[in-house]
Amino acid sequence: MFAALAFFDFLNSREDAILIWIVVAATFLFSRVPDLWPQVLLVTRSFLSPKLLFGIWIPAAVYVLALLFVAERGGAWHTSSSKETGYWFAGTALVLAGGATQANDAAKFWKLVRSVLKVTIVVEFLVNLYVFPLAFELVLIPLIVVFAGMQAVAEVDPKLESVRKLIGFILSILGFVLAARAAASALQDLDGLFTWEHLEQFLVPFALTAVFVPFLFYVALRSTYELVLMRINIFVEDKRLRRRAKWAIVGACRLRLDRIGRFNGRFFSMLHEVRDESDVRELLHAFEIELRTPTDAAFGSS
């Protein structure tokens, strides 16, 4: 089994261990849970639904590929970073893009962006750069998964507070040992560590996340507008008045996520009262007054 993995020379021993355990877990689950296949197919169909596929996933891939093409032409990105880029796209970009559909105001949007710019990226880089032998990794990976799962369960049950603290302490010690081992290995090979290739691989998640923000903004803005316009279709029966209300709201909010978020949060319930042009003007007038009110004061009075 180990020899077969020699084909994947681009994987390190930690990635080999993760791949082995994924195959083992999948084989066990599918053999013991006959109804699992239909559920997996259902999730897959949802993930590949036309709305998500053509509205988010494919545009995200095209956007990233265009950025990589420009970066490669400018000498800022090389194919040696393809693996890190692939991991970033699957583990960060798609998650961020999916989360952006729920970021229906400016605060949620920037909270989403900040959530991926954490110190854990640095630790992940060090730990993944200097990995342990495969036999050790095969033991380490399930231990981390089991303890992390136990901690997640303990966090939602107040009765397990002492267990949660113990598991958190164990994970902290384990993380410290791994980071210390990675740092020690790095100090023994400073010439191999401080290379342009490693620097590029280290900066790839930061740089790609930064240049991915405009696309996330597009997803958040589009999703929020879709929700508002859908509510207009539901509450306003007259088609001509419906178009008038849509254009009026777009004109008032424009490309301001904070504005469309405030409208969606506080004014959508007034849409069912729109019966004629005067109702649209009254709605927009109330919204303009809201925009002149500081956000904190507006929400504090609600």
Secondary structure, 3 states (H helix, E strand, C coil): CCHHHHHCCCCCHHHHHHHHHHHHHHHHHHHHCCCHHHHHHHHHHHHCCHHHHHHHHHHHHHHHHHHHHHHHHCCCCCHHHHHHHHHHHHHHHHHHHHHHCCCCCHHHHHHHHHCCCCCHHHHHHHHHHCCCCHHHHHHHHHHHHHHHHHHHHHHCCHHHHHHHHHHHHHHHHHHHHHHHHHHHHHHHCHHHHCCHHHHHHHHHHHHHHHHHHHHHHHHHHHHHHHHHHHHHHHHCCCHHHHHHHHHHHHHHHCCCHHHHHHHHHHCHHHHHHCCCHHHHHHHHHHHHHHHCCCHHHHHHCC
